[in-house]
Amino acid sequence: MDFTRDETQEAVAQVAAGLLDRDLEGDALWRAFAEADLLTLALPERLGGEGLSVTDVGALLTEVGRRAAVVPALATLGFGVLPLVALGDETQLGELLTGLADGRTFTAALAEPGRPFPTPPSVTAVSDGNDYLVTGRVVGVPFAEGAHRILVPTDAGVVLVQPGSEAVSLTPTPSSSGSPEFAIAFEGARGELLAGGPEAVQQLYRIALASIGAVADGLLSGATVLAGEHLATRHQFGKPLATFQAVAQQIADVYVTSRTLHVSALSASWRVSQGLDAQDDLDVMAYWIAAEVPAAMQVLHHLHGGIGVDVTYPLHRYYSTAKDLARLVGGASYRLDLVGARCSSI
């Protein structure tokens, strides 16, 4: 039976939600994703995949965000597999992506010190026969240590580098969520050119940002549901907290923020999937992630009272992951500048 796009996304979301509801964590959850063939969805059919789009895979990433699951789904699918499929040739895809069914991971080096993406990269790549020698420094690279390849934006295009190769130094750096993150120094590291030119770099940025939007959408939606359940069952003065007017107004404001982010993220992802000009949508979405999502998470913490900061309660995972994403996209001021620059050019 053939599925429509909406039905495909719903089916992907249902399978992912079923696995996430099994209370698996870490490596066990990632193995379950691989065994369910969720990691190969974006691969062309000739490589054993379903040829699904950025938006379709985004349905999976949204479910990961909805549970605030600590797995390399965003790094592997949003920063790795989807850009690889969009930019790689037949030989590269066959060699790189056949291990996905066994849980192979990828990631991308999107940000440099003081230079959030989509600033043109200052990392350099010089041709040396069949290889490229990569030199520069990057920060905030998630799940880099165990990745099969790191996609590195450079002045020559997107280059694939092995994290364990010579002239690659990984330094663990803290993240709000506690998920593994690294600063990396490339000192003439050998890599393979995935695709040359600035457009390849921008395509990586667009797909990565659309994928970040899908996760952020799920994060805020999941945290809002969690807060709603708490307010409906927690009583004060003999009444559910949800019946108090001030509480209802605050959760309503968060709900509006969540739905606005959903529309923005879905629009941006769809335009990327269709090959349309998506930059306006991506810039607005990224600003919303950097400015409004952390503020909404603060309100949800407030509505939970003391339980919101209890590490045995899941809300802290949503807030900390949202802070990591806001930092990754460059922060609210940077993203507002990009939106303002677009408005001034109209």
Backbone torsions as a table, in degrees:
resi	resn	phi	psi	omega
1	MET	NA	132.3	179.1
2	ASP	-82.3	140.2	178.7
3	PHE	-102.6	146.6	168.0
4	THR	-77.0	169.8	179.9
5	ARG	-60.7	-44.7	179.7
6	ASP	-61.0	-41.5	179.8
7	GLU	-66.7	-37.1	177.9
8	THR	-62.6	-47.7	179.9
9	GLN	-62.8	-38.7	178.6
10	GLU	-65.8	-40.4	179.3
11	ALA	-64.7	-43.4	177.8
12	VAL	-60.9	-45.3	-179.2
13	ALA	-62.8	-39.8	-178.8
14	GLN	-66.4	-42.5	178.5
15	VAL	-63.5	-45.8	179.6
16	ALA	-62.5	-43.7	-179.9
17	ALA	-62.2	-38.4	178.9
18	GLY	-61.7	-41.1	178.1
19	LEU	-69.4	-42.0	-178.4
20	LEU	-66.6	-27.9	179.1
21	ASP	-78.6	-4.0	179.7
22	ARG	-85.3	5.5	178.0
23	ASP	60.7	29.0	173.0
24	LEU	-81.5	153.3	-179.3
25	GLU	-137.8	158.0	171.0
26	GLY	54.6	-130.7	-176.1
27	ASP	-61.4	-36.4	-179.2
28	ALA	-64.2	-41.2	178.6
29	LEU	-68.2	-39.8	180.0
30	TRP	-65.4	-39.4	176.6
31	ARG	-63.2	-38.8	178.5
32	ALA	-64.5	-38.8	175.8
33	PHE	-60.9	-44.7	-179.3
34	ALA	-65.2	-43.6	-179.0
35	GLU	-65.5	-28.2	178.1
36	ALA	-85.8	4.9	179.7
37	ASP	63.2	25.4	178.3
38	LEU	-75.4	-22.9	-176.3
39	LEU	-81.9	-15.5	-176.5
40	THR	-103.1	8.1	-173.7
41	LEU	-59.0	-36.8	-175.9
42	ALA	-82.7	-9.4	-178.1
43	LEU	-68.4	148.1	173.2
44	PRO	-60.0	154.1	-178.0
45	GLU	-59.7	-32.0	-179.6
46	ARG	-65.0	-19.2	177.9
47	LEU	-104.6	14.2	176.7
48	GLY	90.4	11.8	179.9
49	GLY	-103.0	-165.4	-179.5
50	GLU	-113.3	-3.5	-179.9
51	GLY	64.7	33.0	-177.2
52	LEU	-77.0	157.1	-172.8
53	SER	-88.4	177.5	175.7
54	VAL	-58.5	-41.6	-179.7
55	THR	-67.4	-40.6	179.4
56	ASP	-63.1	-48.2	178.0
57	VAL	-66.0	-29.5	176.1
58	GLY	-59.4	-28.9	176.7
59	ALA	-63.0	-37.0	175.4
60	LEU	-67.7	-45.6	-179.4
61	LEU	-63.6	-34.5	177.5
62	THR	-63.6	-40.0	178.3
63	GLU	-67.1	-37.7	175.1
64	VAL	-60.1	-44.1	176.4
65	GLY	-65.3	-36.5	-177.6
66	ARG	-62.8	-25.4	176.5
67	ARG	-104.5	-0.3	-176.7
68	ALA	50.2	45.2	-176.9
69	ALA	-77.7	135.3	179.8
70	VAL	-92.4	83.3	176.7
71	VAL	-138.1	157.2	-177.2
72	PRO	-80.2	40.0	-177.4
73	ALA	-69.4	-46.1	-179.7
74	LEU	-65.4	-45.3	-179.4
75	ALA	-63.7	-45.9	-174.8
76	THR	-73.7	-48.4	-175.0
77	LEU	-85.2	-50.8	-175.3
78	GLY	-76.2	-35.3	-178.4
79	PHE	-99.2	-13.7	-174.6
80	GLY	-118.9	-72.5	-170.4
81	VAL	-63.1	-49.7	-178.0
82	LEU	-61.4	-46.2	174.6
83	PRO	-63.8	-36.5	178.3
84	LEU	-61.4	-45.2	179.5
85	VAL	-63.8	-37.6	-178.1
86	ALA	-72.9	-31.7	-170.6
87	LEU	-111.3	-24.0	-171.8
88	GLY	-81.4	160.6	175.2
89	ASP	-96.1	178.1	-174.8
90	GLU	-57.0	-45.8	-177.1
91	THR	-64.8	-45.3	-179.5
92	GLN	-61.8	-45.6	-178.5
93	LEU	-62.7	-43.3	-179.8
94	GLY	-61.2	-40.1	-178.4
95	GLU	-76.1	-36.8	-171.9
96	LEU	-86.3	-35.8	-166.6
97	LEU	-101.8	-3.0	-179.8
98	THR	-67.5	-20.9	-179.5
99	GLY	-86.4	0.5	-178.5
100	LEU	-61.6	-36.6	-178.3
101	ALA	-62.8	-18.5	178.2
102	ASP	-100.6	7.4	176.7
103	GLY	95.6	16.1	178.4
104	ARG	-57.9	141.3	-177.9
105	THR	-118.3	157.1	176.2
106	PHE	-136.3	169.7	172.8
107	THR	-159.3	177.9	179.5
108	ALA	-139.6	148.3	178.5
109	ALA	-96.9	85.8	-170.4
110	LEU	-84.2	-30.5	-172.1
111	ALA	-118.5	147.0	173.8
112	GLU	-113.1	162.8	178.0
113	PRO	-56.2	117.7	179.7
114	GLY	72.8	8.9	-176.5
115	ARG	-136.9	83.3	177.3
116	PRO	-70.9	153.4	178.4
117	PHE	-74.7	154.6	11.5
118	PRO	-95.2	36.2	172.9
119	THR	-59.2	136.1	176.8
120	PRO	-54.4	134.0	-173.3
121	PRO	-68.3	146.4	173.2
122	SER	-97.6	-8.3	174.4
123	VAL	-63.4	134.4	-176.5
124	THR	-105.6	153.2	175.8
125	ALA	-139.4	120.0	-176.6
126	VAL	-113.1	129.7	-179.6
127	SER	-63.9	136.7	177.4
128	ASP	-141.8	76.6	-175.0
129	GLY	74.2	-124.0	179.7
130	ASN	-82.8	-12.2	-177.6
131	ASP	-107.6	171.7	170.9
132	TYR	-123.7	139.8	178.2
133	LEU	-97.7	117.7	-173.2
134	VAL	-101.8	131.5	179.8
135	THR	-135.3	131.2	178.7
136	GLY	150.8	-179.2	-178.5
137	ARG	-128.3	141.7	179.8
138	VAL	-133.9	160.5	-178.9
139	VAL	-135.6	163.6	173.5
140	GLY	64.4	37.0	-178.7
141	VAL	-91.1	111.0	-175.4
142	PRO	-77.0	142.0	173.4
143	PHE	52.9	37.4	-174.4
144	ALA	-73.4	-36.5	-170.2
145	GLU	-61.4	-40.1	-177.6
146	GLY	-96.8	6.4	-175.9
147	ALA	-72.8	145.0	175.8
148	HIS	-68.8	-41.9	175.2
149	ARG	-145.2	151.0	170.9
150	ILE	-108.1	126.6	175.2
151	LEU	-83.9	116.6	-173.5
152	VAL	-113.7	114.4	172.6
153	PRO	-69.5	130.6	-179.8
154	THR	-135.8	177.0	178.1
155	ASP	-69.6	-13.1	179.2
156	ALA	-99.7	-10.2	-175.4
157	GLY	134.2	-157.5	179.9
158	VAL	-96.9	123.6	-177.1
159	VAL	-115.8	139.6	178.2
160	LEU	-94.9	124.6	-177.9
161	VAL	-126.5	138.9	174.2
162	GLN	-81.2	129.4	-177.0
163	PRO	-65.0	-25.8	-178.2
164	GLY	-94.0	7.2	-176.5
165	SER	-80.6	167.2	178.8
166	GLU	-62.8	151.3	178.4
167	ALA	69.4	18.3	174.4
168	VAL	-122.0	117.1	-178.8
169	SER	-115.1	119.7	179.8
170	LEU	-102.9	130.7	176.7
171	THR	-121.6	117.2	178.1
172	PRO	-61.3	137.0	177.7
173	THR	-129.3	150.8	-176.4
174	PRO	-71.9	149.0	171.7
175	SER	-127.9	156.4	-179.6
176	SER	-62.4	-38.0	-176.1
177	SER	-82.7	-14.0	-176.1
178	GLY	85.2	-1.4	177.1
179	SER	-72.2	149.5	-174.5
180	PRO	-64.1	133.9	-177.8
181	GLU	-146.6	147.1	-171.6
182	PHE	-139.6	147.6	162.4
183	ALA	-96.2	140.3	-174.4
184	ILE	-129.9	134.7	173.8
185	ALA	-111.0	124.5	175.3
186	PHE	-104.0	121.1	-178.9
187	GLU	-118.4	70.4	-176.0
188	GLY	73.9	35.4	-178.8
189	ALA	-71.0	136.9	179.0
190	ARG	-77.1	136.5	178.5
191	GLY	-148.3	170.0	179.9
192	GLU	-108.8	130.9	179.1
193	LEU	-70.4	120.8	175.4
194	LEU	-80.7	-49.9	177.6
195	ALA	-157.8	136.5	-175.5
196	GLY	-92.8	158.5	173.3
197	GLY	95.9	159.1	-178.9
198	PRO	-65.2	-27.6	-179.7
199	GLU	-66.7	-34.5	176.8
200	ALA	-63.2	-41.0	178.1
201	VAL	-63.2	-44.5	-179.4
202	GLN	-66.1	-34.8	177.0
203	GLN	-64.7	-41.9	174.5
204	LEU	-58.7	-46.0	180.0
205	TYR	-60.8	-43.2	-177.8
206	ARG	-63.6	-46.6	-179.2
207	ILE	-65.6	-41.9	179.6
208	ALA	-62.4	-42.8	-178.2
209	LEU	-68.6	-39.7	176.0
210	ALA	-61.8	-37.2	179.5
211	SER	-70.3	-38.7	174.5
212	ILE	-59.8	-40.7	178.8
213	GLY	-61.4	-38.6	179.0
214	ALA	-63.7	-43.3	178.9
215	VAL	-66.4	-44.8	-179.9
216	ALA	-61.6	-38.6	175.9
217	ASP	-56.8	-48.1	179.2
218	GLY	-66.0	-38.6	180.0
219	LEU	-58.8	-52.3	-176.2
220	LEU	-69.4	-37.5	177.0
221	SER	-62.1	-46.7	-179.5
222	GLY	-64.2	-41.1	179.4
223	ALA	-67.1	-34.9	178.7
224	THR	-67.0	-42.4	176.7
225	VAL	-62.1	-42.9	179.2
226	LEU	-59.3	-43.9	179.0
227	ALA	-67.3	-40.0	178.9
228	GLY	-60.6	-41.6	178.2
229	GLU	-65.1	-39.3	178.3
230	HIS	-63.6	-46.0	-177.3
231	LEU	-67.8	-28.0	-179.6
232	ALA	-78.4	-23.4	-174.8
233	THR	-109.1	-18.7	179.6
234	ARG	-85.8	129.2	-175.8
235	HIS	-110.2	146.8	173.2
236	GLN	-142.9	132.6	-174.8
237	PHE	54.8	32.8	176.1
238	GLY	80.6	7.9	-178.5
239	LYS	-130.0	149.1	175.2
240	PRO	-60.9	143.1	179.3
241	LEU	-57.5	-31.5	-177.5
242	ALA	-63.1	-18.4	-177.9
243	THR	-83.6	-9.5	179.1
244	PHE	-80.9	134.1	-171.2
245	GLN	-60.2	-45.7	-177.9
246	ALA	-62.7	-38.9	178.2
247	VAL	-65.8	-45.4	-179.3
248	ALA	-61.5	-38.2	179.6
249	GLN	-65.3	-41.1	-178.0
250	GLN	-68.5	-43.4	179.8
251	ILE	-68.8	-30.2	176.8
252	ALA	-66.0	-40.8	178.0
253	ASP	-61.9	-41.9	178.9
254	VAL	-64.8	-39.5	178.9
255	TYR	-61.1	-41.6	178.1
256	VAL	-63.0	-42.3	177.3
257	THR	-60.9	-43.3	-179.2
258	SER	-63.0	-44.7	-178.9
259	ARG	-69.3	-35.1	177.1
260	THR	-64.3	-43.3	177.1
261	LEU	-62.4	-40.0	179.4
262	HIS	-59.6	-47.5	180.0
263	VAL	-62.5	-44.0	-178.8
264	SER	-64.4	-45.7	-178.6
265	ALA	-65.4	-42.0	-178.7
266	LEU	-67.1	-40.4	178.6
267	SER	-63.3	-46.6	-179.5
268	ALA	-62.9	-44.4	-179.2
269	SER	-63.1	-42.7	-179.3
270	TRP	-62.7	-42.3	-179.3
271	ARG	-66.2	-37.9	175.6
272	VAL	-63.9	-43.9	-179.3
273	SER	-61.5	-35.6	-177.3
274	GLN	-87.0	-0.5	-179.0
275	GLY	72.4	21.9	179.3
276	LEU	-91.0	167.0	176.0
277	ASP	-67.6	111.6	-174.0
278	ALA	-111.2	3.3	-168.5
279	GLN	-65.4	-39.3	177.1
280	ASP	-58.5	-48.1	-178.7
281	ASP	-64.1	-41.0	-179.7
282	LEU	-66.1	-40.4	-179.3
283	ASP	-66.3	-42.1	177.9
284	VAL	-65.3	-44.3	179.0
285	MET	-60.8	-43.9	-178.6
286	ALA	-64.2	-38.8	176.4
287	TYR	-63.0	-41.0	-180.0
288	TRP	-62.4	-40.5	178.9
289	ILE	-64.1	-42.8	-175.2
290	ALA	-76.2	-33.9	-173.3
291	ALA	-100.6	-45.5	-170.0
292	GLU	-93.0	-34.1	-177.0
293	VAL	-66.1	-48.4	176.8
294	PRO	-60.2	-37.5	178.7
295	ALA	-64.5	-40.6	177.7
296	ALA	-65.1	-38.5	177.7
297	MET	-63.4	-35.1	176.5
298	GLN	-62.4	-41.7	178.2
299	VAL	-62.4	-42.4	180.0
300	LEU	-64.5	-37.6	174.3
301	HIS	-61.0	-45.1	179.9
302	HIS	-60.2	-42.5	-178.6
303	LEU	-67.8	-24.3	177.3
304	HIS	-82.1	-15.7	-174.9
305	GLY	67.0	-146.0	-176.2
306	GLY	-62.7	-30.2	-177.5
307	ILE	-65.3	-21.9	-177.8
308	GLY	-65.3	-24.7	-179.5
309	VAL	-104.1	7.8	177.3
310	ASP	-77.5	123.4	-176.6
311	VAL	-69.2	-13.3	175.8
312	THR	-84.9	-4.2	177.7
313	TYR	-107.4	140.7	-167.8
314	PRO	-73.9	-9.9	-172.5
315	LEU	-59.1	-34.7	-176.8
316	HIS	-62.0	-28.9	179.7
317	ARG	-67.5	-38.1	179.1
318	TYR	-65.2	-47.8	-176.9
319	TYR	-65.3	-45.3	-176.8
320	SER	-66.9	-38.7	177.9
321	THR	-67.3	-38.2	176.8
322	ALA	-62.3	-38.5	177.7
323	LYS	-65.0	-39.5	177.2
324	ASP	-62.0	-42.4	-179.7
325	LEU	-68.0	-39.0	178.3
326	ALA	-62.5	-38.9	177.2
327	ARG	-68.4	-40.3	-177.8
328	LEU	-63.0	-37.3	-179.5
329	VAL	-80.9	-3.3	172.3
330	GLY	108.5	-3.1	179.2
331	GLY	89.8	163.8	-172.3
332	ALA	-67.1	-42.7	-176.5
333	SER	-63.7	-44.1	179.5
334	TYR	-62.4	-46.0	-178.2
335	ARG	-68.7	-33.0	176.5
336	LEU	-67.3	-36.6	176.2
337	ASP	-60.3	-41.5	179.9
338	LEU	-65.2	-41.9	177.7
339	VAL	-64.5	-42.9	179.5
340	GLY	-62.7	-39.1	179.4
341	ALA	-63.8	-37.4	178.5
342	ARG	-67.8	-40.2	-179.3
343	CYS	-65.6	-38.9	-177.3
344	SER	-71.2	-18.8	-178.9
345	SER	-90.5	-3.2	-179.4
346	ILE	-76.1	NA	NA
